Amino acid sequence: MTVTGQGTDEARALRALRDERSSVRLGAALAIGSTPDQRFVGPLVERCAVEPEFLVRDMLTWALTRHPVADTLPLLLREVRSEHAQARSQALHTLSKVGDPRAWPVITRALLTDADDEVARTAWRTAVVLVPEGEEAALAAVLVTQLGRGGQETQLSLSRALVGLGSTMVAALDTAQRSPDPDVRAHSLATERLRNDPDTGFAFALEEAKRVVALGGAGSNEGGS
């Protein structure tokens, strides 16, 4: 499918984005991204909010990154405030790929602590990409409030985000290791282990940390500093 400036081609592309076949939707996103046109930015953003297939969503994001930031950024910033979790998550993901620092103010504490795990996880990753120099410690202080949250996949996402902040997160992590909550202490220990030894499997690090906590070990010394 070729996307041109002609109205018939535009209508065909927009219909294809809503086709019941994921392969057709994928091809439509690819075609739109290959020939960027401002008229497609809104429909791409709208489709991101409801698209059920991961590969298609990823192609929609790619198509958006092919358009000028001046056209995409305002719509993405608006979408981050959507009441729909997928809309928030996908907009955040796209912002991480765009990488424009003007998006940083939209990464609020509310997003970083969003009740939806996928939104929160995407917000953590995006925050690490966009955080301005000098704001890393403040970001780490918010992120550590989420230690112990969710399942192993969510906890790994948070640990990776904290590790991505480098040494600026050490003070916040040290504080978390003195938490009265054993899940928080274990997660913080596993995060420190991951920081000191990136090749360590997270599942192993977390189980080891849980044993240390259960035995009353001093979390602040586990794995070094």
PyRosetta script that sets phi, psi and omega in degrees:
from pyrosetta import init, pose_from_sequence

init()
pose = pose_from_sequence("MTVTGQGTDEARALRALRDERSSVRLGAALAIGSTPDQRFVGPLVERCAVEPEFLVRDMLTWALTRHPVADTLPLLLREVRSEHAQARSQALHTLSKVGDPRAWPVITRALLTDADDEVARTAWRTAVVLVPEGEEAALAAVLVTQLGRGGQETQLSLSRALVGLGSTMVAALDTAQRSPDPDVRAHSLATERLRNDPDTGFAFALEEAKRVVALGGAGSNEGGS")
pose.set_psi(1, 133.0)
pose.set_omega(1, 178.8)
pose.set_phi(2, -106.6)
pose.set_psi(2, 131.4)
pose.set_omega(2, 177.3)
pose.set_phi(3, -100.5)
pose.set_psi(3, 116.2)
pose.set_omega(3, 176.8)
pose.set_phi(4, -119.6)
pose.set_psi(4, -175.4)
pose.set_omega(4, -179.9)
pose.set_phi(5, -79.7)
pose.set_psi(5, -3.0)
pose.set_omega(5, -176.5)
pose.set_phi(6, -75.5)
pose.set_psi(6, 143.2)
pose.set_omega(6, -177.1)
pose.set_phi(7, -59.0)
pose.set_psi(7, -38.2)
pose.set_omega(7, -178.6)
pose.set_phi(8, -66.0)
pose.set_psi(8, -40.1)
pose.set_omega(8, 178.4)
pose.set_phi(9, -67.9)
pose.set_psi(9, -37.0)
pose.set_omega(9, 177.7)
pose.set_phi(10, -63.1)
pose.set_psi(10, -45.9)
pose.set_omega(10, -179.6)
pose.set_phi(11, -64.1)
pose.set_psi(11, -38.1)
pose.set_omega(11, 179.5)
pose.set_phi(12, -65.3)
pose.set_psi(12, -42.6)
pose.set_omega(12, 179.6)
pose.set_phi(13, -64.4)
pose.set_psi(13, -40.8)
pose.set_omega(13, -179.9)
pose.set_phi(14, -67.1)
pose.set_psi(14, -37.9)
pose.set_omega(14, 175.8)
pose.set_phi(15, -64.5)
pose.set_psi(15, -40.2)
pose.set_omega(15, -179.1)
pose.set_phi(16, -64.2)
pose.set_psi(16, -33.4)
pose.set_omega(16, 177.8)
pose.set_phi(17, -63.4)
pose.set_psi(17, -22.5)
pose.set_omega(17, -178.6)
pose.set_phi(18, -106.8)
pose.set_psi(18, 5.6)
pose.set_omega(18, -177.6)
pose.set_phi(19, -61.4)
pose.set_psi(19, 147.9)
pose.set_omega(19, -179.1)
pose.set_phi(20, -70.1)
pose.set_psi(20, -17.7)
pose.set_omega(20, -179.6)
pose.set_phi(21, -91.3)
pose.set_psi(21, 124.2)
pose.set_omega(21, -177.9)
pose.set_phi(22, -64.0)
pose.set_psi(22, -32.0)
pose.set_omega(22, 179.7)
pose.set_phi(23, -64.6)
pose.set_psi(23, -35.1)
pose.set_omega(23, 178.1)
pose.set_phi(24, -70.5)
pose.set_psi(24, -42.1)
pose.set_omega(24, 178.8)
pose.set_phi(25, -63.8)
pose.set_psi(25, -39.9)
pose.set_omega(25, 178.5)
pose.set_phi(26, -62.1)
pose.set_psi(26, -44.9)
pose.set_omega(26, 179.0)
pose.set_phi(27, -63.8)
pose.set_psi(27, -36.1)
pose.set_omega(27, 179.2)
pose.set_phi(28, -65.9)
pose.set_psi(28, -43.9)
pose.set_omega(28, 179.1)
pose.set_phi(29, -63.8)
pose.set_psi(29, -40.1)
pose.set_omega(29, 178.1)
pose.set_phi(30, -62.6)
pose.set_psi(30, -44.4)
pose.set_omega(30, -179.3)
pose.set_phi(31, -64.8)
pose.set_psi(31, -41.8)
pose.set_omega(31, -179.9)
pose.set_phi(32, -65.4)
pose.set_psi(32, -42.7)
pose.set_omega(32, 179.0)
pose.set_phi(33, -67.4)
pose.set_psi(33, -28.2)
pose.set_omega(33, 179.9)
pose.set_phi(34, -74.3)
pose.set_psi(34, -23.7)
pose.set_omega(34, 178.5)
pose.set_phi(35, -133.1)
pose.set_psi(35, 76.0)
pose.set_omega(35, -173.6)
pose.set_phi(36, -57.0)
pose.set_psi(36, 141.4)
pose.set_omega(36, 179.6)
pose.set_phi(37, -151.4)
pose.set_psi(37, 127.9)
pose.set_omega(37, -176.0)
pose.set_phi(38, -53.0)
pose.set_psi(38, -31.3)
pose.set_omega(38, -176.8)
pose.set_phi(39, -64.3)
pose.set_psi(39, -20.0)
pose.set_omega(39, -177.2)
pose.set_phi(40, -91.9)
pose.set_psi(40, -9.8)
pose.set_omega(40, -174.9)
pose.set_phi(41, -60.9)
pose.set_psi(41, -49.3)
pose.set_omega(41, 179.2)
pose.set_phi(42, -58.7)
pose.set_psi(42, -50.7)
pose.set_omega(42, 178.2)
pose.set_phi(43, -60.6)
pose.set_psi(43, -35.5)
pose.set_omega(43, 177.8)
pose.set_phi(44, -64.3)
pose.set_psi(44, -45.8)
pose.set_omega(44, 179.2)
pose.set_phi(45, -62.6)
pose.set_psi(45, -43.2)
pose.set_omega(45, 179.5)
pose.set_phi(46, -61.9)
pose.set_psi(46, -40.1)
pose.set_omega(46, -178.1)
pose.set_phi(47, -68.4)
pose.set_psi(47, -34.8)
pose.set_omega(47, 177.8)
pose.set_phi(48, -54.7)
pose.set_psi(48, -34.1)
pose.set_omega(48, -175.0)
pose.set_phi(49, -71.1)
pose.set_psi(49, -20.5)
pose.set_omega(49, -173.8)
pose.set_phi(50, -126.1)
pose.set_psi(50, -9.8)
pose.set_omega(50, -176.5)
pose.set_phi(51, -63.8)
pose.set_psi(51, 122.6)
pose.set_omega(51, -175.7)
pose.set_phi(52, -82.6)
pose.set_psi(52, -19.9)
pose.set_omega(52, -174.2)
pose.set_phi(53, -96.2)
pose.set_psi(53, 128.5)
pose.set_omega(53, -177.9)
pose.set_phi(54, -58.3)
pose.set_psi(54, -47.4)
pose.set_omega(54, -176.8)
pose.set_phi(55, -61.7)
pose.set_psi(55, -37.0)
pose.set_omega(55, 178.4)
pose.set_phi(56, -69.7)
pose.set_psi(56, -42.1)
pose.set_omega(56, 178.0)
pose.set_phi(57, -59.6)
pose.set_psi(57, -40.1)
pose.set_omega(57, 179.5)
pose.set_phi(58, -64.6)
pose.set_psi(58, -37.3)
pose.set_omega(58, 178.3)
pose.set_phi(59, -70.8)
pose.set_psi(59, -35.2)
pose.set_omega(59, 175.9)
pose.set_phi(60, -61.7)
pose.set_psi(60, -43.2)
pose.set_omega(60, 177.1)
pose.set_phi(61, -61.5)
pose.set_psi(61, -45.7)
pose.set_omega(61, 178.0)
pose.set_phi(62, -57.5)
pose.set_psi(62, -44.2)
pose.set_omega(62, -179.9)
pose.set_phi(63, -61.2)
pose.set_psi(63, -38.9)
pose.set_omega(63, 178.3)
pose.set_phi(64, -66.4)
pose.set_psi(64, -37.8)
pose.set_omega(64, 179.8)
pose.set_phi(65, -68.8)
pose.set_psi(65, -16.0)
pose.set_omega(65, 178.6)
pose.set_phi(66, -80.1)
pose.set_psi(66, -13.1)
pose.set_omega(66, -179.7)
pose.set_phi(67, -94.2)
pose.set_psi(67, 157.7)
pose.set_omega(67, 178.7)
pose.set_phi(68, -58.6)
pose.set_psi(68, 139.0)
pose.set_omega(68, -179.8)
pose.set_phi(69, -58.5)
pose.set_psi(69, -33.3)
pose.set_omega(69, 179.8)
pose.set_phi(70, -60.2)
pose.set_psi(70, -28.3)
pose.set_omega(70, 179.8)
pose.set_phi(71, -86.9)
pose.set_psi(71, -35.0)
pose.set_omega(71, -173.3)
pose.set_phi(72, -89.5)
pose.set_psi(72, -37.2)
pose.set_omega(72, -171.4)
pose.set_phi(73, -57.6)
pose.set_psi(73, -48.1)
pose.set_omega(73, -178.6)
pose.set_phi(74, -58.4)
pose.set_psi(74, -40.4)
pose.set_omega(74, -178.8)
pose.set_phi(75, -71.1)
pose.set_psi(75, -37.9)
pose.set_omega(75, 179.3)
pose.set_phi(76, -67.0)
pose.set_psi(76, -40.7)
pose.set_omega(76, 179.1)
pose.set_phi(77, -64.0)
pose.set_psi(77, -37.0)
pose.set_omega(77, 177.0)
pose.set_phi(78, -67.3)
pose.set_psi(78, -40.2)
pose.set_omega(78, -176.1)
pose.set_phi(79, -67.3)
pose.set_psi(79, -29.8)
pose.set_omega(79, 178.7)
pose.set_phi(80, -61.0)
pose.set_psi(80, -23.5)
pose.set_omega(80, -179.8)
pose.set_phi(81, -94.4)
pose.set_psi(81, 7.2)
pose.set_omega(81, -178.9)
pose.set_phi(82, -61.9)
pose.set_psi(82, 153.5)
pose.set_omega(82, 175.7)
pose.set_phi(83, -79.3)
pose.set_psi(83, -10.5)
pose.set_omega(83, -178.1)
pose.set_phi(84, -94.9)
pose.set_psi(84, 125.5)
pose.set_omega(84, -174.3)
pose.set_phi(85, -59.3)
pose.set_psi(85, -44.1)
pose.set_omega(85, -178.1)
pose.set_phi(86, -64.5)
pose.set_psi(86, -36.1)
pose.set_omega(86, 178.0)
pose.set_phi(87, -62.5)
pose.set_psi(87, -44.0)
pose.set_omega(87, 179.0)
pose.set_phi(88, -63.6)
pose.set_psi(88, -47.6)
pose.set_omega(88, -176.3)
pose.set_phi(89, -63.1)
pose.set_psi(89, -46.4)
pose.set_omega(89, -176.6)
pose.set_phi(90, -70.5)
pose.set_psi(90, -34.5)
pose.set_omega(90, 176.4)
pose.set_phi(91, -65.0)
pose.set_psi(91, -41.3)
pose.set_omega(91, 177.1)
pose.set_phi(92, -62.5)
pose.set_psi(92, -44.1)
pose.set_omega(92, 178.8)
pose.set_phi(93, -58.9)
pose.set_psi(93, -44.3)
pose.set_omega(93, -180.0)
pose.set_phi(94, -65.7)
pose.set_psi(94, -39.2)
pose.set_omega(94, 176.9)
pose.set_phi(95, -61.3)
pose.set_psi(95, -34.9)
pose.set_omega(95, 178.1)
pose.set_phi(96, -66.6)
pose.set_psi(96, -31.6)
pose.set_omega(96, 178.5)
pose.set_phi(97, -78.7)
pose.set_psi(97, -35.1)
pose.set_omega(97, 177.5)
pose.set_phi(98, -68.1)
pose.set_psi(98, -43.1)
pose.set_omega(98, 174.7)
pose.set_phi(99, 70.3)
pose.set_psi(99, 22.2)
pose.set_omega(99, -179.9)
pose.set_phi(100, -81.6)
pose.set_psi(100, 123.9)
pose.set_omega(100, -176.2)
pose.set_phi(101, -63.1)
pose.set_psi(101, -17.9)
pose.set_omega(101, 178.6)
pose.set_phi(102, -66.3)
pose.set_psi(102, -13.1)
pose.set_omega(102, 179.3)
pose.set_phi(103, -82.4)
pose.set_psi(103, -12.7)
pose.set_omega(103, -175.5)
pose.set_phi(104, -53.9)
pose.set_psi(104, -44.9)
pose.set_omega(104, -177.1)
pose.set_phi(105, -58.4)
pose.set_psi(105, -21.2)
pose.set_omega(105, -178.5)
pose.set_phi(106, -80.1)
pose.set_psi(106, -12.8)
pose.set_omega(106, 179.3)
pose.set_phi(107, -82.7)
pose.set_psi(107, 81.5)
pose.set_omega(107, -174.3)
pose.set_phi(108, -88.2)
pose.set_psi(108, 166.9)
pose.set_omega(108, 174.5)
pose.set_phi(109, -58.6)
pose.set_psi(109, -36.6)
pose.set_omega(109, 179.9)
pose.set_phi(110, -60.2)
pose.set_psi(110, -39.3)
pose.set_omega(110, 177.9)
pose.set_phi(111, -71.7)
pose.set_psi(111, -40.8)
pose.set_omega(111, -178.8)
pose.set_phi(112, -67.1)
pose.set_psi(112, -19.0)
pose.set_omega(112, 178.2)
pose.set_phi(113, -118.2)
pose.set_psi(113, 22.0)
pose.set_omega(113, -177.6)
pose.set_phi(114, -52.5)
pose.set_psi(114, 141.8)
pose.set_omega(114, -178.4)
pose.set_phi(115, -65.8)
pose.set_psi(115, -25.3)
pose.set_omega(115, 178.3)
pose.set_phi(116, -83.8)
pose.set_psi(116, 122.8)
pose.set_omega(116, -175.2)
pose.set_phi(117, -60.6)
pose.set_psi(117, -40.1)
pose.set_omega(117, -177.8)
pose.set_phi(118, -67.0)
pose.set_psi(118, -39.0)
pose.set_omega(118, 176.5)
pose.set_phi(119, -63.4)
pose.set_psi(119, -47.4)
pose.set_omega(119, -179.5)
pose.set_phi(120, -60.9)
pose.set_psi(120, -45.6)
pose.set_omega(120, -179.4)
pose.set_phi(121, -60.6)
pose.set_psi(121, -42.3)
pose.set_omega(121, 179.1)
pose.set_phi(122, -67.8)
pose.set_psi(122, -37.4)
pose.set_omega(122, 177.5)
pose.set_phi(123, -63.3)
pose.set_psi(123, -39.8)
pose.set_omega(123, 178.9)
pose.set_phi(124, -61.4)
pose.set_psi(124, -48.4)
pose.set_omega(124, -178.8)
pose.set_phi(125, -62.5)
pose.set_psi(125, -43.2)
pose.set_omega(125, -178.0)
pose.set_phi(126, -66.9)
pose.set_psi(126, -39.2)
pose.set_omega(126, 179.9)
pose.set_phi(127, -59.9)
pose.set_psi(127, -41.5)
pose.set_omega(127, -179.4)
pose.set_phi(128, -65.2)
pose.set_psi(128, -33.5)
pose.set_omega(128, 178.0)
pose.set_phi(129, -70.5)
pose.set_psi(129, -39.5)
pose.set_omega(129, -169.4)
pose.set_phi(130, -98.8)
pose.set_psi(130, -13.2)
pose.set_omega(130, -172.7)
pose.set_phi(131, -57.2)
pose.set_psi(131, 128.9)
pose.set_omega(131, 178.7)
pose.set_phi(132, -71.7)
pose.set_psi(132, 155.4)
pose.set_omega(132, 176.3)
pose.set_phi(133, -59.0)
pose.set_psi(133, 131.4)
pose.set_omega(133, -178.7)
pose.set_phi(134, 96.9)
pose.set_psi(134, -11.6)
pose.set_omega(134, -178.7)
pose.set_phi(135, -103.4)
pose.set_psi(135, 0.1)
pose.set_omega(135, -173.7)
pose.set_phi(136, -63.3)
pose.set_psi(136, -41.5)
pose.set_omega(136, -178.1)
pose.set_phi(137, -64.9)
pose.set_psi(137, -39.7)
pose.set_omega(137, 178.5)
pose.set_phi(138, -65.4)
pose.set_psi(138, -38.7)
pose.set_omega(138, 177.0)
pose.set_phi(139, -64.6)
pose.set_psi(139, -43.9)
pose.set_omega(139, 179.1)
pose.set_phi(140, -59.3)
pose.set_psi(140, -37.9)
pose.set_omega(140, -179.2)
pose.set_phi(141, -63.1)
pose.set_psi(141, -33.3)
pose.set_omega(141, 176.6)
pose.set_phi(142, -76.3)
pose.set_psi(142, -43.3)
pose.set_omega(142, -176.7)
pose.set_phi(143, -61.6)
pose.set_psi(143, -37.6)
pose.set_omega(143, -177.4)
pose.set_phi(144, -67.5)
pose.set_psi(144, -18.0)
pose.set_omega(144, 175.8)
pose.set_phi(145, -68.2)
pose.set_psi(145, -12.5)
pose.set_omega(145, -179.6)
pose.set_phi(146, -99.8)
pose.set_psi(146, 0.1)
pose.set_omega(146, 178.0)
pose.set_phi(147, -58.4)
pose.set_psi(147, 139.4)
pose.set_omega(147, -179.1)
pose.set_phi(148, 87.7)
pose.set_psi(148, -1.8)
pose.set_omega(148, -176.5)
pose.set_phi(149, -82.1)
pose.set_psi(149, 139.5)
pose.set_omega(149, 168.4)
pose.set_phi(150, 69.4)
pose.set_psi(150, -167.2)
pose.set_omega(150, 179.8)
pose.set_phi(151, -84.2)
pose.set_psi(151, -173.3)
pose.set_omega(151, -174.5)
pose.set_phi(152, -62.7)
pose.set_psi(152, -37.6)
pose.set_omega(152, -179.9)
pose.set_phi(153, -63.8)
pose.set_psi(153, -43.5)
pose.set_omega(153, 178.3)
pose.set_phi(154, -65.5)
pose.set_psi(154, -41.9)
pose.set_omega(154, -179.4)
pose.set_phi(155, -65.6)
pose.set_psi(155, -37.7)
pose.set_omega(155, 176.7)
pose.set_phi(156, -63.3)
pose.set_psi(156, -41.4)
pose.set_omega(156, 178.5)
pose.set_phi(157, -59.1)
pose.set_psi(157, -43.4)
pose.set_omega(157, -179.6)
pose.set_phi(158, -67.3)
pose.set_psi(158, -42.9)
pose.set_omega(158, 179.3)
pose.set_phi(159, -61.0)
pose.set_psi(159, -42.9)
pose.set_omega(159, 178.9)
pose.set_phi(160, -62.7)
pose.set_psi(160, -39.1)
pose.set_omega(160, 178.3)
pose.set_phi(161, -63.6)
pose.set_psi(161, -44.9)
pose.set_omega(161, 179.6)
pose.set_phi(162, -63.8)
pose.set_psi(162, -44.0)
pose.set_omega(162, 178.0)
pose.set_phi(163, -61.1)
pose.set_psi(163, -34.7)
pose.set_omega(163, 179.3)
pose.set_phi(164, -65.0)
pose.set_psi(164, -18.2)
pose.set_omega(164, 178.2)
pose.set_phi(165, -84.1)
pose.set_psi(165, -6.8)
pose.set_omega(165, 176.9)
pose.set_phi(166, 69.4)
pose.set_psi(166, -151.2)
pose.set_omega(166, -173.6)
pose.set_phi(167, -66.4)
pose.set_psi(167, -16.0)
pose.set_omega(167, -179.4)
pose.set_phi(168, -66.7)
pose.set_psi(168, -14.7)
pose.set_omega(168, -178.6)
pose.set_phi(169, -95.7)
pose.set_psi(169, -2.9)
pose.set_omega(169, -172.9)
pose.set_phi(170, -61.7)
pose.set_psi(170, -45.6)
pose.set_omega(170, -177.8)
pose.set_phi(171, -61.5)
pose.set_psi(171, -43.3)
pose.set_omega(171, 179.9)
pose.set_phi(172, -65.5)
pose.set_psi(172, -38.3)
pose.set_omega(172, 179.9)
pose.set_phi(173, -68.5)
pose.set_psi(173, -38.8)
pose.set_omega(173, 177.3)
pose.set_phi(174, -60.8)
pose.set_psi(174, -40.5)
pose.set_omega(174, 177.9)
pose.set_phi(175, -63.4)
pose.set_psi(175, -42.0)
pose.set_omega(175, -179.4)
pose.set_phi(176, -63.4)
pose.set_psi(176, -29.6)
pose.set_omega(176, -178.6)
pose.set_phi(177, -72.0)
pose.set_psi(177, -8.2)
pose.set_omega(177, 175.3)
pose.set_phi(178, -105.6)
pose.set_psi(178, 13.0)
pose.set_omega(178, -180.0)
pose.set_phi(179, -66.5)
pose.set_psi(179, 147.1)
pose.set_omega(179, 175.5)
pose.set_phi(180, -72.3)
pose.set_psi(180, -13.4)
pose.set_omega(180, -178.5)
pose.set_phi(181, -86.3)
pose.set_psi(181, 117.3)
pose.set_omega(181, -177.9)
pose.set_phi(182, -62.9)
pose.set_psi(182, -31.2)
pose.set_omega(182, 178.5)
pose.set_phi(183, -67.5)
pose.set_psi(183, -37.9)
pose.set_omega(183, 177.7)
pose.set_phi(184, -66.5)
pose.set_psi(184, -44.7)
pose.set_omega(184, 179.8)
pose.set_phi(185, -61.8)
pose.set_psi(185, -43.7)
pose.set_omega(185, -179.2)
pose.set_phi(186, -64.0)
pose.set_psi(186, -43.8)
pose.set_omega(186, -179.8)
pose.set_phi(187, -65.0)
pose.set_psi(187, -38.8)
pose.set_omega(187, 179.5)
pose.set_phi(188, -67.4)
pose.set_psi(188, -37.9)
pose.set_omega(188, 176.7)
pose.set_phi(189, -63.4)
pose.set_psi(189, -44.2)
pose.set_omega(189, 179.2)
pose.set_phi(190, -63.5)
pose.set_psi(190, -36.6)
pose.set_omega(190, 178.4)
pose.set_phi(191, -65.3)
pose.set_psi(191, -42.5)
pose.set_omega(191, 178.6)
pose.set_phi(192, -65.3)
pose.set_psi(192, -38.1)
pose.set_omega(192, 176.9)
pose.set_phi(193, -61.6)
pose.set_psi(193, -42.1)
pose.set_omega(193, 179.8)
pose.set_phi(194, -65.4)
pose.set_psi(194, -36.4)
pose.set_omega(194, 178.8)
pose.set_phi(195, -67.2)
pose.set_psi(195, -41.0)
pose.set_omega(195, -177.3)
pose.set_phi(196, -80.6)
pose.set_psi(196, -26.0)
pose.set_omega(196, -179.1)
pose.set_phi(197, -141.2)
pose.set_psi(197, 84.3)
pose.set_omega(197, -176.1)
pose.set_phi(198, -59.1)
pose.set_psi(198, -21.0)
pose.set_omega(198, -179.0)
pose.set_phi(199, -81.4)
pose.set_psi(199, -9.0)
pose.set_omega(199, 178.2)
pose.set_phi(200, -68.6)
pose.set_psi(200, 133.3)
pose.set_omega(200, 175.6)
pose.set_phi(201, -68.0)
pose.set_psi(201, 136.7)
pose.set_omega(201, -175.4)
pose.set_phi(202, -66.1)
pose.set_psi(202, -39.6)
pose.set_omega(202, -179.1)
pose.set_phi(203, -59.6)
pose.set_psi(203, -43.1)
pose.set_omega(203, 178.0)
pose.set_phi(204, -64.4)
pose.set_psi(204, -45.8)
pose.set_omega(204, -178.7)
pose.set_phi(205, -60.8)
pose.set_psi(205, -39.2)
pose.set_omega(205, -178.2)
pose.set_phi(206, -69.8)
pose.set_psi(206, -42.8)
pose.set_omega(206, 178.9)
pose.set_phi(207, -64.6)
pose.set_psi(207, -40.6)
pose.set_omega(207, 177.4)
pose.set_phi(208, -62.4)
pose.set_psi(208, -42.0)
pose.set_omega(208, 179.7)
pose.set_phi(209, -64.5)
pose.set_psi(209, -38.3)
pose.set_omega(209, 179.0)
pose.set_phi(210, -64.5)
pose.set_psi(210, -38.0)
pose.set_omega(210, 177.8)
pose.set_phi(211, -65.7)
pose.set_psi(211, -42.2)
pose.set_omega(211, 179.1)
pose.set_phi(212, -60.1)
pose.set_psi(212, -46.1)
pose.set_omega(212, -179.1)
pose.set_phi(213, -64.7)
pose.set_psi(213, -42.7)
pose.set_omega(213, -179.5)
pose.set_phi(214, -62.2)
pose.set_psi(214, -31.5)
pose.set_omega(214, 179.7)
pose.set_phi(215, -87.7)
pose.set_psi(215, 2.0)
pose.set_omega(215, 178.0)
pose.set_phi(216, 78.0)
pose.set_psi(216, 25.7)
pose.set_omega(216, -179.7)
pose.set_phi(217, -67.6)
pose.set_psi(217, 155.8)
pose.set_omega(217, 178.8)
pose.set_phi(218, -81.1)
pose.set_psi(218, 102.1)
pose.set_omega(218, -174.3)
pose.set_phi(219, -59.7)
pose.set_psi(219, -34.0)
pose.set_omega(219, -174.3)
pose.set_phi(220, -66.7)
pose.set_psi(220, -14.6)
pose.set_omega(220, -179.4)
pose.set_phi(221, -100.7)
pose.set_psi(221, -9.7)
pose.set_omega(221, -176.6)
pose.set_phi(222, -68.1)
pose.set_psi(222, 124.0)
pose.set_omega(222, 174.0)
pose.set_phi(223, 80.4)
pose.set_psi(223, -1.7)
pose.set_omega(223, -179.1)
pose.set_phi(224, 85.6)
pose.set_psi(224, -175.9)
pose.set_omega(224, -178.8)
pose.set_phi(225, -129.2)
pose.dump_pdb("model.pdb")
